Amino acid sequence: MTTHIERLVQQLDGESGESYDARAELIHIGSAATPAILAALHSLGSFGQLTAIEVFEEVTDPRCGPALITLLGGDNSTVRQWGASALASLEIEDAVEPLRRAYRACLERQTPPDESEPVAIRWALTDLGARSPVVPSLTARLQAGTGPDSPGWPSARFAEIIDDLADHAQVILYSQLWRVDAGHTYGVSGTGLDRQLDWTAPWEQLVEEARAWSLLEATETPVADNIFVAPTWIDRTDLHPEW
């Protein structure tokens, strides 16, 4: 069995079809495959590591926590991003300080805060209770009114949410649209506006530039009872963390 598992692990780096089949079988084997994956993880290429992360999340074996933490220091930003998300989904509490280090590394590399890696790390820190987003009262109230399973805020209230966040010195990075139909949630194409912010500008200027871009998006956002908007925003402390 061990030889078979080791062969499957190596196939994670193969062509997409071969890798997918190996992934499915490793998930079926479950936690018995974890030691072999951990042993080979750092010899795999980025594609194999990404697929291994998917296996870890499906199997939900906490033994993979230390290995996922080491991936935060790797060279591939997508692997770091997926590793951060997996640490949160697996509730690896020891990951908080490594995630903070990984986030500081993003800041030192001057990675724009709206790129996938810092977004994933912030959400991971939030999920693990180490970061508390600023949610103004109106924004919180409008979301609460949509129910616990809502994917966001009513699209008809988009402009109000934008102003509420900006009035509380929050920079809106981007917004996603969702449609709920017969209990299922589907992504909706956005406006396609190519927003660009100058991250060297003063915070107050960033707030107003983000407000202007978002309000422009709001004018082109479809309004319906089953269309929801989910903005992603940051506070000043996300660019200058005190931890």
C-alpha positions in Angstrom: 0.0 0.0 0.0 2.8 2.4 0.9 4.4 2.1 -2.5 1.1 2.7 -4.2 0.5 5.8 -2.1 3.9 7.2 -2.8 3.3 6.6 -6.5 0.1 8.5 -6.3 1.8 11.4 -4.6 4.3 11.7 -7.4 1.5 11.7 -9.9 0.2 14.9 -8.3 2.9 16.7 -10.4 1.8 15.0 -13.6 -0.5 16.0 -16.4 -3.8 17.5 -15.3 -5.8 14.3 -15.8 -3.3 12.1 -14.1 -3.0 14.6 -11.2 -6.7 14.8 -10.8 -7.1 11.0 -10.7 -4.3 10.8 -8.1 -5.9 13.6 -6.1 -9.2 11.8 -6.0 -7.7 8.5 -4.9 -5.6 10.1 -2.2 -8.7 11.8 -0.9 -10.5 8.4 -0.9 -7.6 6.8 1.0 -7.8 9.6 3.6 -5.5 10.3 6.5 -3.5 7.2 5.8 -2.0 9.0 2.9 -1.0 12.1 4.8 2.6 10.9 5.9 3.6 10.1 2.3 2.3 13.4 1.0 4.1 15.3 3.8 7.3 13.4 3.1 7.2 14.4 -0.6 5.6 17.8 -0.4 8.8 19.9 -0.8 10.0 17.8 -3.7 6.8 18.5 -5.6 6.6 21.4 -8.1 4.1 24.2 -7.5 1.3 22.4 -9.3 1.8 19.3 -7.2 1.9 21.3 -4.0 -1.3 23.1 -5.0 -3.0 19.7 -5.6 -1.6 18.4 -2.3 -3.1 21.4 -0.5 -6.5 20.4 -2.0 -6.1 16.9 -0.6 -5.2 18.2 2.8 -8.3 20.4 2.9 -10.6 17.5 1.8 -9.1 15.0 4.2 -9.0 17.6 7.1 -6.0 16.0 8.8 -4.4 18.6 11.2 -1.1 16.9 10.9 -0.5 18.8 7.7 -0.5 22.1 9.6 3.3 22.5 10.0 3.9 21.6 6.4 1.3 24.2 5.3 3.1 26.8 7.5 6.4 26.1 5.8 4.8 26.7 2.4 4.1 30.3 3.5 7.8 30.9 3.0 8.0 29.5 -0.5 8.7 31.2 -3.8 5.3 30.7 -5.4 2.7 33.3 -4.5 -0.2 31.0 -5.4 1.1 28.2 -3.2 1.5 30.7 -0.4 -2.1 32.0 -1.0 -3.6 28.5 -1.0 -1.6 27.5 2.0 -2.9 30.4 4.0 -6.5 29.6 3.0 -6.0 25.9 4.0 -4.6 26.9 7.4 -7.7 28.8 8.1 -10.1 26.2 6.8 -8.4 23.5 8.8 -8.4 25.8 11.9 -4.7 25.5 12.6 -4.4 27.9 15.5 -0.6 27.7 15.6 -0.6 29.4 12.1 -1.5 32.9 13.4 2.1 34.1 13.9 3.4 32.5 10.6 0.5 34.1 8.8 1.4 37.5 10.3 5.0 37.0 9.1 3.7 36.1 5.7 1.6 39.2 5.6 4.5 41.4 6.7 6.5 39.8 3.9 3.8 40.8 1.4 4.0 44.4 2.7 7.8 44.4 2.4 7.5 43.1 -1.2 5.1 46.0 -1.8 2.5 43.5 -3.0 -0.7 45.5 -3.7 -3.2 44.7 -0.9 -5.9 43.8 -3.5 -3.9 40.9 -4.9 -4.9 37.3 -4.1 -2.1 36.5 -1.6 -2.6 39.3 0.9 -6.4 39.0 0.5 -6.1 35.3 1.4 -3.8 36.0 4.4 -6.1 38.7 5.8 -9.1 36.4 5.5 -7.2 33.6 7.1 -6.2 35.8 10.1 -9.8 36.9 10.3 -11.1 33.4 10.4 -8.6 32.4 13.0 -9.7 35.3 15.2 -6.5 37.3 14.8 -7.9 40.2 12.7 -11.1 42.1 13.2 -12.4 44.0 10.1 -14.0 47.4 10.7 -17.7 47.0 10.0 -19.6 50.2 10.4 -23.1 50.0 12.0 -25.1 50.7 8.8 -23.1 48.2 6.8 -23.5 45.6 9.6 -27.3 46.3 9.8 -27.8 46.0 6.0 -26.1 42.7 5.9 -27.9 41.3 8.9 -31.2 42.0 7.2 -30.5 39.7 4.3 -30.3 36.5 6.5 -27.4 34.3 7.7 -26.8 32.6 4.4 -26.7 35.7 2.3 -23.6 36.0 0.0 -23.4 39.7 0.6 -25.5 42.9 0.7 -28.5 43.8 -1.4 -27.3 45.3 -4.7 -29.9 48.1 -4.3 -28.0 49.3 -1.2 -24.6 49.2 -2.8 -24.0 53.0 -2.9 -25.1 53.3 0.7 -22.6 50.7 1.7 -19.8 52.3 -0.2 -20.4 55.7 1.4 -20.7 54.1 4.9 -17.4 52.3 4.5 -15.6 55.3 3.1 -17.1 57.6 5.7 -15.4 55.3 8.3 -12.0 55.6 6.5 -12.2 52.1 4.8 -10.6 51.5 1.4 -12.8 49.3 -0.8 -10.5 47.1 -2.9 -13.1 45.5 -5.1 -16.6 44.0 -5.1 -18.1 40.7 -6.3 -21.6 40.2 -7.4 -23.7 37.1 -6.6 -27.1 35.8 -7.8 -29.1 33.5 -5.6 -31.5 31.3 -7.6 -33.5 28.4 -6.2 -31.1 28.1 -3.2 -28.0 28.1 -5.3 -25.4 30.9 -5.5 -23.9 31.9 -8.8 -21.2 34.5 -9.6 -22.3 37.5 -11.7 -19.9 39.3 -14.1 -18.8 42.6 -12.8 -18.6 45.9 -14.6 -15.1 45.3 -15.9 -13.8 48.6 -14.7 -10.0 48.5 -14.4 -9.6 50.3 -11.1 -6.1 51.4 -10.2 -5.1 52.9 -6.9 -1.8 54.6 -6.1 -0.7 52.8 -2.9 1.9 55.4 -2.2 -0.8 58.1 -1.8 -2.0 59.3 1.6 -4.6 57.1 3.2 -7.3 59.7 3.0 -6.7 60.0 -0.8 -6.9 56.2 -1.2 -10.3 56.2 0.7 -11.8 58.8 -1.7 -10.3 57.3 -4.9 -11.7 53.9 -3.9 -15.1 55.5 -3.1 -15.2 57.1 -6.5 -14.4 53.9 -8.3 -16.9 51.9 -6.3 -19.7 54.4 -6.8 -19.0 54.3 -10.5 -19.3 50.5 -10.3 -22.6 50.9 -8.4 -24.2 52.8 -11.3 -23.6 49.8 -13.5 -24.5 47.1 -11.0 -27.7 45.2 -11.8 -30.4 45.7 -9.1 -32.7 42.8 -8.2 -33.9 41.1 -5.0 -31.7 38.1 -5.7 -28.6 40.0 -6.7 -26.1 40.7 -3.9 -22.8 42.6 -3.7 -19.8 41.6 -1.6 -17.2 44.3 -1.2 -13.8 43.6 0.1 -12.2 46.5 2.1 -9.3 47.2 4.4 -8.5 49.5 7.2 -5.4 51.7 7.6 -4.1 49.2 10.1 -4.0 46.5 7.3 -1.2 48.5 5.6 0.5 49.4 8.9 -0.2 46.5 11.3 0.9 46.9 14.9 1.6 43.2 15.5 
